[in-house]
Amino acid sequence: MGALKLLKTSAGPQQTNISLLFFSCLKTDINHLPGLFVKVVLEYDVIRPTKEAHMIHFKPGSKSSLKGLRALWSAFLMVGSFISIANAASIPADLREVHVLNRLGFGPRPGDIEQVRSIGVDRYIDEQLSPRNISLPQSLVTRLDSLETLRLSAPQLFIEYGPPSYSKPGDPQAAQSGRQRARVIVDQTFEGRLLRAVESPRQLEEVMVNFWFNHFNVFSQKGLDHLWIGSYEEEAIRPFVLGRFRDLLGATAKHPAMLFYLDNWLNTAPNSPGVRGQFKGLNENYARELMELHTLGVDAGYTQADVITLARILTGWGYRRPGQPLQQNAALRKFAPVDADNVTFSNGFFFDANRHDSSTKVFLGRTIRGSGVGEGEEALDILAQHPSTARHISFKLAQYFVADDPPKSLVDRLARRFADTRGDIRAVLDTLFHSPEFWDDQYVGKKFKTPYEYVISAVRATGISVVNTQPIRGVIAQLGMPPYGCQTPDGYKNGRDAWLNPNAMTQRLNFATALGAGQLRLAEQPRNAMDEMTPAAEKRMDSQPPADKPVDYTMLVNTVGNKISQQTRTTVDDSPPALRAALILGSPEFMHR
């Protein structure tokens, strides 16, 4: 077996604590192996193995590929620090296009740099801020139209795939079978997200869908949320990503997915007429996260009394589900009002006046008089317009688009713009993209890509027309970011410290190697998942040539532009041709945006 040993040495001022400066390959007979397995061990300060060893499976065309694989790792190590990028006084003019493509989108596809150069960077930014004026490719529209669950509302999804659809209500086996059938919802939701991220020219819209879903995170595997995750993204997130923050806040607050995830559907005023069974008292979960994560931020100076008051204001906010009737009409009545004081929405939101605390309340120094569902709307207005919310949202936007530790000057400017425009997200982003900080060389190319960003950007750079999304979903999950799989309400982190680690680098380089060699089978129809689990199917798959062609190195270099340093290009050019695409996709420069 060939073993590759990566060691750490002292780092320079621009380097992180992982510097890959030299390697050694241990030779052994590989005749007995069906492919070449390389055991990668990252070690720190002294020669000390990590707790876990990770195996990379690479299938070379011949044994001589061992030499090529050594060259791959040798070149990668010679690049140096993951973080150290050549310094310059200012951004060269020929880097402006690739910079906006990497920050406003998920990186360039073939021809994108030339397209932005032809219309100018400023016009490209303006177009991205108005995505409805950008036409979608008909092939993408056709693919999205085939994902039927994306067109269904939360009540419709509940009826079609939830308890009303079970053949034998109360039967655990029927419930399990029904949940298996409902997996299509999450599958189609992620397929739609992925196809748009890879192929849509409305790149900023896709970036903001990812950003805002993460901000208003919902875990798809908590109870009924596996039914509603698609409706949540399509109805509560996507339409508002470049609109007013207050509209986005209200849409998420009233969607059944959020109400279920953070338990507000159980939130009931003590001693109210609606107290019964599981509806037996205040539940502060949503109120707390609404203030701490969605609006004000953790250091905004509010108190536990404010959290309790907001929970009282939001009593009765939920969805109506009295039992589990089988008939469609009866199931629809789960989402219907029962008297004039109750309020229902087509998305399934239901306000139950019988469980609401209708007393006058003081919230963040403002008096809110009992007015039913209107109290919650007034509280959302207060939160959306609060100066702490302006600063919290501005910090997160600056952190995503500029730097993990964004400059205070930029955050302050964005917060003022947020307040002046009453939370106009498009206006805030326009200010951000035209700020000197956004173009400051010390921040350009320094944001370490999350697993989602890295995989999407790599697939985009190859120009592959994706037919089979399953391998991409699997890689993203393997890298620690399973789609709609973050259990905590704070969502996935977007900073370097969360994702830069030895295991992650091993997995990323494995992916880069497979993608560059055309081994992911993205261009062929997906196989039946259960069939792929059988040994016979695996053997059959291994014996078949991949449908994907190896990535063209020259095309790839032209696609990523001057983002790749001359040092890296020289090293790659000296490597075997079959490994050059993988070296570009696995390079330190490509792992940053």
NUZA-387189 format. One record per residue (C-alpha): chain; z, y, x; residue in three letters; residue number from 1. Coordinates in steps of 0.1 Angstrom, whole numbers, plus 2048, in hexadecimal, padded with zeros to 3 digits. Each point is the difference from the previous one (the first is absolute). Layout:
   chain     w     v     u   resn   resi
       A     Z     Y     X    Ala    NUM
...
END
This chain:
   chain     w     v     u   resn   resi
       A   800   800   800    Met      1
       A   7F8   823   80C    Gly      2
       A   81F   816   7FF    Ala      3
       A   7FE   825   804    Leu      4
       A   81F   813   80C    Lys      5
       A   803   826   7F8    Leu      6
       A   81B   813   813    Leu      7
       A   810   822   7FC    Lys      8
       A   804   819   81C    Thr      9
       A   80D   824   801    Ser     10
       A   7EE   817   7E8    Ala     11
       A   7F4   823   807    Gly     12
       A   809   81F   7EC    Pro     13
       A   7E4   7FA   7E7    Gln     14
       A   806   7DB   7FC    Gln     15
       A   814   7EC   7E7    Thr     16
       A   817   7E4   80C    Asn     17
       A   7E4   7E6   7FE    Ile     18
       A   7E8   803   81E    Ser     19
       A   7E9   7E4   807    Leu     20
       A   7F7   803   825    Leu     21
       A   7F9   7DE   80D    Phe     22
       A   7FB   7DC   7F6    Phe     23
       A   7FE   7DD   80C    Ser     24
       A   7ED   7E2   7F2    Cys     25
       A   80C   7DD   806    Leu     26
       A   7E4   7E7   801    Lys     27
       A   801   7DE   7EF    Thr     28
       A   7E9   7E6   7F2    Asp     29
       A   7F5   80A   7DD    Ile     30
       A   7E8   7E2   7F9    Asn     31
       A   818   7F2   7E6    His     32
       A   802   820   7EC    Leu     33
       A   7E9   807   7E2    Pro     34
       A   801   824   80A    Gly     35
       A   810   816   819    Leu     36
       A   824   808   7FA    Phe     37
       A   810   81C   814    Val     38
       A   825   804   7FF    Lys     39
       A   809   825   803    Val     40
       A   823   809   80C    Val     41
       A   80B   824   803    Leu     42
       A   81D   806   818    Glu     43
       A   816   81D   807    Tyr     44
       A   80E   80E   822    Asp     45
       A   805   7DD   80D    Val     46
       A   7ED   7DF   7FB    Ile     47
       A   811   7F7   7DF    Arg     48
       A   7ED   7F0   7E3    Pro     49
       A   803   80D   7DD    Thr     50
       A   811   7EC   7E5    Lys     51
       A   7E0   7F7   7F0    Glu     52
       A   7DF   7F5   810    Ala     53
       A   7E1   808   7EC    His     54
       A   7E0   7EC   802    Met     55
       A   7DD   80F   800    Ile     56
       A   7E5   7E9   7F5    His     57
       A   7DE   809   80E    Phe     58
       A   7E2   7EA   7FD    Lys     59
       A   7E9   806   81E    Pro     60
       A   7DD   7F3   801    Gly     61
       A   807   7ED   820    Ser     62
       A   81B   7FA   81A    Lys     63
       A   7F2   81D   815    Ser     64
       A   80E   817   7E5    Ser     65
       A   822   7FC   812    Leu     66
       A   7F2   817   81A    Lys     67
       A   7F6   818   7E5    Gly     68
       A   821   7FF   7EF    Leu     69
       A   811   808   821    Arg     70
       A   7E9   81E   803    Ala     71
       A   809   80B   7DD    Leu     72
       A   825   801   808    Trp     73
       A   7FA   80E   823    Ser     74
       A   7EC   81D   7F1    Ala     75
       A   81A   806   7E5    Phe     76
       A   81C   801   81A    Leu     77
       A   7ED   816   817    Met     78
       A   7FD   81A   7E4    Val     79
       A   825   807   805    Gly     80
       A   818   80F   7E7    Ser     81
       A   7FC   7FC   7DB    Phe     82
       A   809   824   7FB    Ile     83
       A   7F3   812   820    Ser     84
       A   7E0   811   7F7    Ile     85
       A   7ED   818   818    Ala     86
       A   80D   823   7FC    Asn     87
       A   7E9   81E   7FB    Ala     88
       A   806   825   7F9    Ala     89
       A   7F0   7FE   7DE    Ser     90
       A   7EC   7E9   7EA    Ile     91
       A   7DC   7FD   80D    Pro     92
       A   7E6   809   7E6    Ala     93
       A   7F2   7DD   800    Asp     94
       A   822   7F2   7F6    Leu     95
       A   804   815   7E0    Arg     96
       A   7EB   7E8   7EB    Glu     97
       A   812   7E1   80A    Val     98
       A   821   811   7FC    His     99
       A   7FA   809   7DB    Val    100
       A   7F2   7DE   7F9    Leu    101
       A   81F   7F0   80E    Asn    102
       A   819   817   7EF    Arg    103
       A   7F0   807   7DF    Leu    104
       A   7F4   7DD   7FD    Gly    105
       A   803   7DD   80E    Phe    106
       A   7E9   807   81D    Gly    107
       A   7DA   801   804    Pro    108
       A   7E6   7E7   7F4    Arg    109
       A   7DE   7FE   811    Pro    110
       A   7EF   822   7FB    Gly    111
       A   81E   813   7F5    Asp    112
       A   804   815   81F    Ile    113
       A   7DC   80B   7FE    Glu    114
       A   803   808   7DB    Gln    115
       A   81F   816   806    Val    116
       A   7EF   811   81D    Arg    117
       A   7E1   808   7EB    Ser    118
       A   814   811   7E4    Ile    119
       A   81D   80E   815    Gly    120
       A   824   7F8   801    Val    121
       A   80B   81B   7E8    Asp    122
       A   7E8   7F5   7E5    Arg    123
       A   80B   7DC   805    Tyr    124
       A   824   80A   7FA    Ile    125
       A   7F6   814   7E1    Asp    126
       A   7ED   7E2   7F2    Glu    127
       A   81D   7E8   806    Gln    128
       A   817   818   7EE    Leu    129
       A   7E9   7FD   7E1    Ser    130
       A   7F9   7DA   7FE    Pro    131
       A   7F1   801   7DD    Arg    132
       A   7E2   812   80E    Asn    133
       A   7F9   7E3   818    Ile    134
       A   7EB   7E3   7F1    Ser    135
       A   80C   7DD   805    Leu    136
       A   7E7   7E5   80C    Pro    137
       A   7F3   7EC   7E3    Gln    138
       A   809   7E0   812    Ser    139
       A   825   80B   801    Leu    140
       A   7FF   80B   7DC    Val    141
       A   7F3   7DD   7F6    Thr    142
       A   81B   7EE   814    Arg    143
       A   81B   816   7F1    Leu    144
       A   7F2   7FA   7DC    Asp    145
       A   804   7DB   805    Ser    146
       A   826   804   805    Leu    147
       A   809   7FE   7DC    Glu    148
       A   826   804   803    Thr    149
       A   7FB   823   80F    Leu    150
       A   7F5   80C   7DE    Arg    151
       A   81E   7F4   7ED    Leu    152
       A   81E   814   7F7    Ser    153
       A   824   7F4   804    Ala    154
       A   803   7F4   7DC    Pro    155
       A   7DF   7EE   802    Gln    156
       A   809   7EF   820    Leu    157
       A   821   7F6   7F1    Phe    158
       A   7EE   7F1   7E2    Ile    159
       A   7E5   7EF   814    Glu    160
       A   814   7F2   81D    Tyr    161
       A   825   804   7F7    Gly    162
       A   817   7EC   7E9    Pro    163
       A   7EB   806   7E0    Pro    164
       A   7E4   7EB   811    Ser    165
       A   816   7E2   808    Tyr    166
       A   7F7   7E1   7EC    Ser    167
       A   824   7F5   7FB    Lys    168
       A   819   81D   800    Pro    169
       A   821   7F7   811    Gly    170
       A   7F0   7E3   813    Asp    171
       A   807   806   826    Pro    172
       A   7E1   7EC   809    Gln    173
       A   7EA   816   7E9    Ala    174
       A   810   81F   80F    Ala    175
       A   7F9   7F4   823    Gln    176
       A   7DC   7F8   7F7    Ser    177
       A   7FC   822   7F0    Gly    178
       A   80D   811   81F    Arg    179
       A   7E7   7ED   815    Gln    180
       A   7E4   80C   7E9    Arg    181
       A   80D   823   803    Ala    182
       A   7FB   801   825    Arg    183
       A   7DD   80C   7FA    Val    184
       A   80F   822   7F8    Ile    185
       A   80E   806   823    Val    186
       A   7E1   7EF   80F    Asp    187
       A   7E8   817   7EE    Gln    188
       A   815   81F   806    Thr    189
       A   800   7FB   825    Phe    190
       A   7DC   7F6   801    Glu    191
       A   7F7   820   7EE    Gly    192
       A   816   814   818    Arg    193
       A   7F1   7EF   81E    Leu    194
       A   7DC   804   7F5    Leu    195
       A   805   825   7FA    Arg    196
       A   811   805   821    Ala    197
       A   7E5   7EF   814    Val    198
       A   7E1   80B   7ED    Glu    199
       A   808   820   7EC    Ser    200
       A   7F3   821   80E    Pro    201
       A   81D   810   7EE    Arg    202
       A   816   7F8   81E    Gln    203
       A   81B   81A   7FB    Leu    204
       A   806   7F4   7DC    Glu    205
       A   805   7DD   80D    Glu    206
       A   818   80C   81B    Val    207
       A   814   813   7E6    Met    208
       A   801   7E2   7E9    Val    209
       A   810   7ED   81C    Asn    210
       A   817   81D   808    Phe    211
       A   80D   807   7DD    Trp    212
       A   803   7DC   7F6    Phe    213
       A   816   7FC   81F    Asn    214
       A   814   81F   7F6    His    215
       A   805   7F3   7DD    Phe    216
       A   803   7DC   80B    Asn    217
       A   803   7E3   7E7    Val    218
       A   805   7DC   80B    Phe    219
       A   7E7   7EA   7EE    Ser    220
       A   815   7E1   801    Gln    221
       A   81E   80D   7ED    Lys    222
       A   7FF   7F0   7DD    Gly    223
       A   7E6   80F   7E9    Leu    224
       A   7F2   818   81A    Asp    225
       A   7E7   7E6   80B    His    226
       A   7EF   806   7DF    Leu    227
       A   800   826   803    Trp    228
       A   7F9   808   824    Ile    229
       A   7DB   805   7FA    Gly    230
       A   805   816   7E2    Ser    231
       A   81A   814   814    Tyr    232
       A   7E7   807   81D    Glu    233
       A   7E3   807   7E9    Glu    234
       A   812   815   7E5    Glu    235
       A   81E   810   811    Ala    236
       A   7F5   805   824    Ile    237
       A   7DA   802   805    Arg    238
       A   7F8   81B   7E6    Pro    239
       A   819   818   80F    Phe    240
       A   7FF   7FC   826    Val    241
       A   7EF   822   805    Leu    242
       A   80E   811   7E2    Gly    243
       A   821   810   7F8    Arg    244
       A   81F   7EF   80C    Phe    245
       A   812   804   7DF    Arg    246
       A   7E5   7EC   7EE    Asp    247
       A   802   7E4   81A    Leu    248
       A   826   801   7FD    Leu    249
       A   7FF   7FD   7DA    Gly    250
       A   7E6   7E5   800    Ala    251
       A   814   7EA   817    Thr    252
       A   821   808   7ED    Ala    253
       A   7F2   7F4   7DF    Lys    254
       A   7ED   7E1   80B    His    255
       A   810   7DE   7F7    Pro    256
       A   7FB   7F4   824    Ala    257
       A   817   81B   80E    Met    258
       A   818   7FE   7E3    Leu    259
       A   804   7DB   805    Phe    260
       A   801   800   826    Tyr    261
       A   81D   81A   802    Leu    262
       A   811   7F3   7E1    Asp    263
       A   7FE   81F   7EB    Asn    264
       A   7F5   7EB   7E2    Trp    265
       A   824   7F4   7FF    Leu    266
       A   80F   823   802    Asn    267
       A   814   805   7E1    Thr    268
       A   81A   81B   7F6    Ala    269
       A   823   7EF   7FD    Pro    270
       A   80C   7FF   7DC    Asn    271
       A   7DD   809   7F2    Ser    272
       A   7F3   7ED   7E2    Pro    273
       A   7E7   7EE   816    Gly    274
       A   81B   7EE   815    Val    275
       A   7F9   7DB   7FD    Arg    276
       A   7FC   7E2   818    Gly    277
       A   7F2   80B   821    Gln    278
       A   7FD   824   7F3    Phe    279
       A   825   807   806    Lys    280
       A   804   81F   816    Gly    281
       A   7F2   819   81A    Leu    282
       A   7E9   7F3   81B    Asn    283
       A   7FD   81A   81C    Glu    284
       A   7E6   7EE   815    Asn    285
       A   7E1   813   7F6    Tyr    286
       A   813   822   7FE    Ala    287
       A   80C   7FB   824    Arg    288
       A   7DE   7F7   80E    Glu    289
       A   7EE   81B   7EC    Leu    290
       A   815   81A   812    Met    291
       A   804   7F0   822    Glu    292
       A   7DD   7F1   805    Leu    293
       A   7E8   80F   7E7    His    294
       A   80A   825   800    Thr    295
       A   81D   811   811    Leu    296
       A   806   7EA   81E    Gly    297
       A   820   7F1   80D    Val    298
       A   80E   820   810    Asp    299
       A   7FA   818   7E3    Ala    300
       A   825   806   7F8    Gly    301
       A   802   7F0   7DE    Tyr    302
       A   81F   7EC   7F6    Thr    303
       A   808   7DF   7F0    Gln    304
       A   808   814   7E1    Ala    305
       A   7DC   80C   7FF    Asp    306
       A   7F4   7DC   802    Val    307
       A   816   7F7   7E3    Ile    308
       A   7F4   81E   7EC    Thr    309
       A   7DC   7F7   806    Leu    310
       A   806   7DC   7F6    Ala    311
       A   80F   80D   7DF    Arg    312
       A   7E2   816   7FB    Ile    313
       A   7E9   7E2   804    Leu    314
       A   813   7E8   7E9    Thr    315
       A   7E8   7F0   7E7    Gly    316
       A   7E2   803   817    Trp    317
       A   7F0   7DE   801    Gly    318
       A   7E8   7EA   7EC    Tyr    319
       A   805   7ED   7E0    Arg    320
       A   802   7DA   802    Arg    321
       A   814   7F1   7E3    Pro    322
       A   7FB   7DB   807    Gly    323
       A   7E0   7EE   80A    Gln    324
       A   7E9   7FC   7E2    Pro    325
       A   7E0   7EC   804    Leu    326
       A   7E9   813   7E9    Gln    327
       A   7ED   81D   80F    Gln    328
       A   809   818   7E4    Asn    329
       A   825   7F7   804    Ala    330
       A   7FD   804   826    Ala    331
       A   7F1   822   7FC    Leu    332
       A   81E   80B   7EB    Arg    333
       A   815   7FB   820    Lys    334
       A   7F1   822   80A    Phe    335
       A   802   812   7DE    Ala    336
       A   81A   819   7F4    Pro    337
       A   819   7F6   7E5    Val    338
       A   809   822   7F3    Asp    339
       A   7F7   825   803    Ala    340
       A   818   807   81C    Asp    341
       A   7F1   7E5   817    Asn    342
       A   7E2   807   816    Val    343
       A   7E5   7E9   80B    Thr    344
       A   7E2   802   818    Phe    345
       A   7E1   7EB   802    Ser    346
       A   80A   7F4   823    Asn    347
       A   81F   7EF   7F1    Gly    348
       A   81A   81B   806    Phe    349
       A   81A   801   7E4    Phe    350
       A   81D   818   7FB    Phe    351
       A   81C   7F0   7EC    Asp    352
       A   814   81C   7F0    Ala    353
       A   81B   7E7   7F6    Asn    354
       A   809   7FA   824    Arg    355
       A   7FE   824   80B    His    356
       A   81D   818   80A    Asp    357
       A   7F8   81E   7EB    Ser    358
       A   81C   817   80D    Ser    359
       A   7FA   820   813    Thr    360
       A   7FF   7FB   826    Lys    361
       A   800   815   81F    Val    362
       A   7E8   7F3   81A    Phe    363
       A   7FC   811   823    Leu    364
       A   810   81F   7F1    Gly    365
       A   7E9   801   7E2    Arg    366
       A   80B   7FB   7DC    Thr    367
       A   7EC   7E6   7ED    Ile    368
       A   807   7FE   7DB    Arg    369
       A   7FC   7E0   7ED    Gly    370
       A   7DC   7FC   7F5    Ser    371
       A   7F8   7DB   803    Gly    372
       A   7E3   7F7   817    Val    373
       A   7FB   825   808    Gly    374
       A   81F   800   815    Glu    375
       A   7F0   7E9   819    Gly    376
       A   7E0   815   801    Glu    377
       A   816   81F   807    Glu    378
       A   812   7ED   81C    Ala    379
       A   7DF   7F6   80F    Leu    380
       A   7F5   825   7FF    Asp    381
       A   81F   80A   812    Ile    382
       A   7FB   7E5   81B    Leu    383
       A   7DB   807   805    Ala    384
       A   806   826   805    Gln    385
       A   81F   7FD   816    His    386
       A   7FC   80E   824    Pro    387
       A   80E   7E0   80E    Ser    388
       A   7E4   7EC   7EF    Thr    389
       A   7E6   818   80F    Ala    390
       A   80F   7FA   823    Arg    391
       A   804   7DA   7FC    His    392
       A   7DC   7FA   7F4    Ile    393
       A   7F3   818   81A    Ser    394
       A   812   7EE   81C    Phe    395
       A   7F3   7DE   7F5    Lys    396
       A   7DC   80E   7FE    Leu    397
       A   803   810   822    Ala    398
       A   80F   7E0   80E    Gln    399
       A   7E3   7EB   7F2    Tyr    400
       A   7E3   817   80A    Phe    401
       A   80D   810   821    Val    402
       A   81E   7F0   812    Ala    403
       A   81E   7E9   7FB    Asp    404
       A   816   81D   808    Asp    405
       A   7EB   81D   7F1    Pro    406
       A   804   824   80D    Pro    407
       A   818   814   7EB    Lys    408
       A   7E7   81D   7FE    Ser    409
       A   7E7   7EA   7EE    Leu    410
       A   81A   7F2   7E8    Val    411
       A   80C   823   7F7    Asp    412
       A   7DD   80C   7F9    Arg    413
       A   7F8   7E2   7EA    Leu    414
       A   820   804   7ED    Ala    415
       A   7F8   825   7F8    Arg    416
       A   7DD   7F5   7F5    Arg    417
       A   80F   7E5   7EA    Phe    418
       A   818   819   7F0    Ala    419
       A   7E5   81B   7FC    Asp    420
       A   7E8   7E8   7EE    Thr    421
       A   81B   7EE   7EC    Arg    422
       A   7F9   7E0   812    Gly    423
       A   7DA   800   802    Asp    424
       A   7FB   7E2   818    Ile    425
       A   7DB   80A   807    Arg    426
       A   80A   823   80A    Ala    427
       A   81C   7F3   817    Val    428
       A   7E8   7E8   811    Leu    429
       A   7E6   81B   804    Asp    430
       A   81A   815   812    Thr    431
       A   80A   7E2   815    Leu    432
       A   7DC   7F7   80B    Phe    433
       A   7F9   824   80A    His    434
       A   820   805   813    Ser    435
       A   801   803   826    Pro    436
       A   819   7E4   802    Glu    437
       A   7E7   7E8   7F0    Phe    438
       A   7E7   808   81C    Trp    439
       A   81A   802   81C    Asp    440
       A   7F7   7E9   81D    Asp    441
       A   823   7F4   804    Gln    442
       A   7FE   7EF   7DE    Tyr    443
       A   7DC   7F4   800    Val    444
       A   7FC   7DA   804    Gly    445
       A   826   7FB   802    Lys    446
       A   808   7F2   7DE    Lys    447
       A   805   7DA   803    Phe    448
       A   7EE   7EE   7E4    Lys    449
       A   814   7EC   7E7    Thr    450
       A   7F3   7DC   7FB    Pro    451
       A   7EE   80B   7E0    Tyr    452
       A   7EF   81D   812    Glu    453
       A   7F7   7EC   81E    Tyr    454
       A   7F0   7E3   7EE    Val    455
       A   7ED   816   7E8    Ile    456
       A   7F4   816   81C    Ser    457
       A   7F4   7E2   814    Ala    458
       A   7ED   7F1   7E3    Val    459
       A   7F0   822   7F9    Arg    460
       A   7F6   805   824    Ala    461
       A   7ED   7DF   800    Thr    462
       A   7EA   80A   7E3    Gly    463
       A   805   7DE   7EF    Ile    464
       A   7F9   800   7DB    Ser    465
       A   81F   7EE   7F4    Val    466
       A   7FB   7E4   7E7    Val    467
       A   820   7EC   807    Asn    468
       A   820   815   801    Thr    469
       A   818   7E2   804    Gln    470
       A   800   800   826    Pro    471
       A   807   825   801    Ile    472
       A   81D   7FD   7E8    Arg    473
       A   80E   7E3   814    Gly    474
       A   7FE   814   821    Val    475
       A   811   81E   7F1    Ile    476
       A   81C   7EA   7F2    Ala    477
       A   804   7EE   821    Gln    478
       A   804   822   812    Leu    479
       A   81D   807   7E9    Gly    480
       A   7F0   815   7E5    Met    481
       A   7F9   7E9   7E3    Pro    482
       A   7EE   813   7E4    Pro    483
       A   819   80D   7E6    Tyr    484
       A   81A   7EC   812    Gly    485
       A   819   819   80C    Cys    486
       A   821   7F7   7EE    Gln    487
       A   812   821   807    Thr    488
       A   7F8   820   7ED    Pro    489
       A   7FB   814   820    Asp    490
       A   7DF   7EE   806    Gly    491
       A   7F1   7F6   821    Tyr    492
       A   806   816   81F    Lys    493
       A   7E3   813   80F    Asn    494
       A   80F   808   822    Gly    495
       A   7F9   7EF   821    Arg    496
       A   823   7F2   805    Asp    497
       A   7FC   7EA   7E1    Ala    498
       A   7E0   7EE   80B    Trp    499
       A   7FE   801   826    Leu    500
       A   80F   7E0   80D    Asn    501
       A   7F6   7E1   814    Pro    502
       A   7F9   7EA   7E2    Asn    503
       A   7EC   81A   7EF    Ala    504
       A   7EA   805   81F    Met    505
       A   7FA   7DA   803    Thr    506
       A   7F5   7FF   7DB    Gln    507
       A   7EA   81E   803    Arg    508
       A   7EE   7F3   81E    Leu    509
       A   7FB   7DF   7EF    Asn    510
       A   7F0   812   7E3    Phe    511
       A   7EA   816   816    Ala    512
       A   7F3   7E1   812    Thr    513
       A   7F8   7ED   7E0    Ala    514
       A   7F0   81F   7EF    Leu    515
       A   7EB   808   81F    Gly    516
       A   7F4   7DC   802    Ala    517
       A   7F6   7FF   7DC    Gly    518
       A   81A   7E5   7F7    Gln    519
       A   811   80F   7E2    Leu    520
       A   7E4   7F7   7E7    Arg    521
       A   802   821   7EE    Leu    522
       A   7DB   7FF   7F6    Ala    523
       A   802   7DE   7EE    Glu    524
       A   80D   7F7   7DE    Gln    525
       A   825   7F7   800    Pro    526
       A   80A   7DC   7FD    Arg    527
       A   817   7F2   7E7    Asn    528
       A   823   806   80E    Ala    529
       A   80D   7DD   7F8    Met    530
       A   7E1   7EF   80E    Asp    531
       A   805   813   821    Glu    532
       A   823   7F0   803    Met    533
       A   7F2   7DD   803    Thr    534
       A   7FA   7F1   823    Pro    535
       A   7DC   7F6   7F6    Ala    536
       A   7F8   824   7F5    Ala    537
       A   80F   80E   820    Glu    538
       A   7EB   7E8   815    Lys    539
       A   7E1   809   7EC    Arg    540
       A   807   825   804    Met    541
       A   805   7FC   826    Asp    542
       A   7DF   7ED   804    Ser    543
       A   7EC   81B   7EE    Gln    544
       A   7F2   81E   812    Pro    545
       A   810   820   7F4    Pro    546
       A   7EB   815   7E8    Ala    547
       A   80A   820   813    Asp    548
       A   7EC   809   81E    Lys    549
       A   813   80B   820    Pro    550
       A   805   825   800    Val    551
       A   7E5   813   813    Asp    552
       A   812   811   81D    Tyr    553
       A   7E7   81D   803    Thr    554
       A   802   808   7DB    Met    555
       A   826   7FF   801    Leu    556
       A   802   818   81D    Val    557
       A   7E9   818   7EE    Asn    558
       A   814   7FD   7E1    Thr    559
       A   822   808   80F    Val    560
       A   7F1   81C   815    Gly    561
       A   812   812   81C    Asn    562
       A   822   7F3   7F4    Lys    563
       A   7FD   7E4   81A    Ile    564
       A   807   80E   823    Ser    565
       A   7E8   7FC   81D    Gln    566
       A   819   7EA   812    Gln    567
       A   801   7E8   7E3    Thr    568
       A   7DA   800   7FD    Arg    569
       A   7FC   7F8   825    Thr    570
       A   818   7E3   7FE    Thr    571
       A   7F0   7F3   7E1    Val    572
       A   7DD   803   80F    Asp    573
       A   80B   7EA   81D    Asp    574
       A   80C   7E5   7E8    Ser    575
       A   7EC   7E3   7F1    Pro    576
       A   7E9   80C   7E4    Pro    577
       A   810   7E9   7E6    Ala    578
       A   822   810   806    Leu    579
       A   7F6   825   800    Arg    580
       A   804   806   7DA    Ala    581
       A   822   7F0   800    Ala    582
       A   80B   816   81D    Leu    583
       A   7F6   820   7EE    Ile    584
       A   812   7F5   7E0    Leu    585
       A   81F   7F6   814    Gly    586
       A   800   81E   816    Ser    587
       A   81E   819   800    Pro    588
       A   7E9   81C   7F5    Glu    589
       A   7F4   7ED   7E1    Phe    590
       A   824   7F7   7F6    Met    591
       A   806   825   7FD    His    592
       A   7F2   81A   7E9    Arg    593
END
